[in-house]
């Protein structure tokens, strides 16, 4: 199965800043190369899901309607450039609400597999791309191969204190897609074994 999970802010679009959210269209800016990366994934027949924490909704910073408007615009731009997103899963809960869909929990990953009538055990051949520890933890917890991109919230310095390490590090989504293209046939357990040897 050729499957990729992507975080949104800091991976596809520019990270708005610590404690900030993308609350309107004019604040959403694609990271250079991200549309090309999504087009490449589509051309190479990868199924792509976006999984993103958007607690600003529960905090009252913006509404679900605003989030939906931003999402529709994003998906339109991606389609116009030749890319395709299978589905977007947002967790709009705050971290203190104890849900199972907020990364690093894997509820949204499970839902993605359910939409395809597949077992989450197939995640070992999938990739999870993100710019934070919670992204990498979510991917790791689901059994995916993980790629940490340096285009968003956290950098290599933050990584020193992380509970897990990513399988790969990339400058941005475009470089991550190159890694995916060259490694998609290997299950995550094999990659981690190769890294230790």
Secondary structure, DSSP 8 states (H G I E B T S, - for coil): --EEEE-SBTTTB----TT----SGGG--B-TTHHHHHHHHHHTT-EEEEEEE-TTTTTTSS-HHHHHHHHHHHHHHHHHTT---SEEEEE---GGG--SSSTTS-HHHHHHHHHTT--GGGGGG-EEEESSHHHHHHHHHHT-EEEEETTSS--HHHHTT-SS--SEEESSHHHHHHHHHHHTTS-HHHHHHHHH-
